[in-house]
Amino acid sequence: MRYAFVGLGHRAQMYVDALLGEWRDTGEIVALCDPNRTRLRYYLDLIGRDVPCFAPEEFGKMIETADAVVVATVDSAHARYVVAALDAGKDVVVEKPLCTTAEDCAAIAAAAERSTGRLVVTFNYRYAPRNSAVRRVIADGAIGEVTSVHFGWSLDTIHGADYFRRWHRDRANSGGLLVHKASHHFDLVNWWIADAAASVYAQTSLRFYGAGNARARGLAGRPARAFDAPELGTDPFLLDLSADPRLKRLYLDAEHEDGYLRDRDVFGEGVTIDDNMSVLVRYEGGALLTYSLNAHAPAEGYRVVVDGTAGRLELDVTERAWTPPHAAIDPTASGKEHAEGASERLVLHRHWRRPEEIAIEGGAGAHGGGDALLLDDVFRGPSDDPLARQAGYRAGVAGVLVGVAANRSAATGLPVPLTDGGTRLAG
């Protein structure tokens, strides 16, 4: 397979590294597309050979050279490239979220239906062993028919804060965290209980980040960005791009070309997304989901409780137990794999029986070996997987539209209905 890449920020590297490493026998990188020449040079150095490079306006010409396209651009641009590639008959691998609006969901769905190409949405959390175990227990009928799900996710002041210093802070780019981040989680629930959302109600707020909250807490006179700020090295909310060679090359050295600042102050002007979100979803089969997302917690992890007619399943995950104050200054300290205090526990409670802890079989690498399984499905094709972890366009649309509906509900104060198996807003 000949692979072309569009969008050469942080997320693209997982796929580039795969094609240069363990999955090099599955295909080759034949073209790169990005508006920033500095980032193009970074990836050319990583690949170690000359690869044709294209500007975004040359995308149509670029995809003529490829069999498949990996889309890892800013979220709001996904639909443009996905639709063009599908209409050219190419396979497409797209980062989650699939897109950011109901209109873009409809455009991608229509293109996928008429295309001979295959569309894969990389929901890597499906492949994490703990999340696969949840799917397996529910599918086996251990808790009977699912009646409700509670899903609470906490992003800490390392991971959560980062969304408020980069392009995600602008809702027009990312759809807010209910689309960019939570579509991941809504997809998990859709997949776990094999059902589709029928109605969504939500309330959201910006309570911690942003200039208004900073002023209210007396945090005046903050720098607009971290680079060259006097507080750099002492303020844990300021990200030192120069401390990490990779971030420096991808962003700090590249900003003169397009003006993109990767290290903006999380308490500055221009934040239009929320940091506290609560969502209530009714599913077509009758199950209810209560979902919450907080982006300024002191620890990172999530808790899932699935109730059914025969019992309950509980998953508790701590990905990072605390946030060291040097982590934003030293980006290498922000990794969650094998972090101090990290833990996971899955417990099955059946009616009239003692609780039973379910073993979680992990592997080597990111997300307990889940990323390697995902990449295998992406580059070698889906195996005979009883869990059906590979996600196509309908799953991508269904995950996005819960977030889109939640944003609409929060803005209007009204519940938002969905139809067609959760793949279209009703009305």
Helices and strands as residue ranges (DSSP letters): E 2-6, H 12-20, G 24-26, E 28-33, H 37-47, E 53-54, G 56-58, H 59-63, E 68-71, G 75-77, H 78-87, E 91-95, H 102-114, E 119-122, G 124-127, H 129-139, E 146-156, H 159-162, G 167-169, H 171-174, H 177-180, H 182-193, E 197-205, H 211-216, G 241-243, H 245-247, I 248-252, H 255-258, E 276-283, E 288-297, E 300-308, E 311-320, G 331-334, E 343-350, E 356-358, G 366-369, H 370-380, H 393-412, E 416-419, E 424-425
